[in-house]
């Protein structure tokens, strides 16, 4: 499965990955500052999208009212980060205002 170009990587809740996410946020903040100084209207942000992972005890919260389909449960599109075992990180371009 080909991911979007915005995809950075998958992270866990450990301190090592938390530090990496913090560094990525600092990098994007610095990049936005440099773009603004250059007079460009491009701004970026990092989005973390939660993933349940295998045998997650919070999975039941995301299966309420959903039916089983060929690929699994269809309603697990947006998982809160506190319930997630993993988080996918993406860099997106902010809409100019």
N, C-alpha and C positions, 0 to 999 in steps of 0.2 A: 504494500500500500504506500503510495507516494504522499508524503506530508506536504503541507504548504511551505513556501519559502520563508514564512515568518517563524517557523518552528526552530527553537534553540536546542532544547533537550528535555529530558525527563529527570526530575529531582525527587528525593525522598525527604522525610522530616528530620533527618539527622543534622547535627551541627555543621558538618562539613558542607553539605549541600545548601544549608541556610546561609552560610558565609558566601558561597558562590552566587546565590541569588542576590544577596546584598551587593556584591561586587558588580553584578550585571546592572542592577538598578543605578549604582554610582556611575557606571560607564554610560548608560543612556542619558542620565542627567547631564554629564559632562558633554556628551555629543550634542544634546539639545542646546546647551549653552553656546557651543562653538558654532552651530548652525545659525543661531540667533545673531551672534556677533558678525557673521558673514552676510547678514541681511536676508537669509533664506527663511521661508515660512514653513519649513518642514519641522515637525516635532514628532517624537516617537515615545512609546510607553511599553512597558512589559506587562503582559497578562499571564497569570497563572491559572490554569484550568485543572481542577481536581480530577483524579482518576481513582476508582475504587480499588483496583487490584484484586488479586485472587483471595478468596475466603475472607473478605473484609467484613467485620461484624456490623458495620453500618449499612451494608448493602440493602437490608430490608427497608430502610427509609426511602430508597429510590425505586422500589419495586411495587409500592402501593398503587393499586389501580392500573397496573400495566399488564399487558398480556405477553405471553411467550410467543416469539416469532422465530424464524429460522436462525437469525444471528444472536439470539438471546433476548434479554429484556430490552424493550424499545424506549423506555422512558428515562434512561440513565444518561441524559445529555449534559446536565449541569450538576456537578458534584461539589458541595461546599468543601473548602480546603480543610477545615477541622475534621471532616468525615473521610477525607481521602488518604490513601496510602502513598500515592504518588501525585506529582503535579507536573503537567507539561507546561513549559514556558514558551511564550511567543513574543516577538517584538512586532508591534503594529504601528502604523502611521496614524497620528491623530488627525482628525478633520480640522482643516484650517478654519479659523474664525475671523 
